[in-house]
């Protein structure tokens, strides 16, 4: 009997509440680590994570048992709780309720990984790609 094989890649984007610049340099590494840890707990493989002070891009390979809305809800919930407790934000840090999720061809994974890793550069130089961003 053959094993099931899936390659389900998603590019997920979400913003801070009111696009407030809340992902400061002193918090960024901890936020990303928290998101990665929560993805790992859900058996979701993080291919890339990056963003700016007001939003996060996440490229993942998800198993067929994970529902996209559950993944988004879980990583946003756990990471906002972590920021508020670890950095003493007292409930001030929060994500917007909405998110965007795009399916990604396995042939585009490397290109999107690079784009996500260079988020700060793209936004600083106004070289963002409209098809890889979410203007909510």
Secondary structure by P-SEA (a helix, b strand, c coil): ccccccbbbbbbbbbccccccccccccaaaaaaaaaaaaaaaccccccccccccbbbbbbbccccccaaaaaaaaaaaaaaaaaacccccccccccccbbbbbbcccaaaaaaaaaaaaaaaaaaccccccccccc
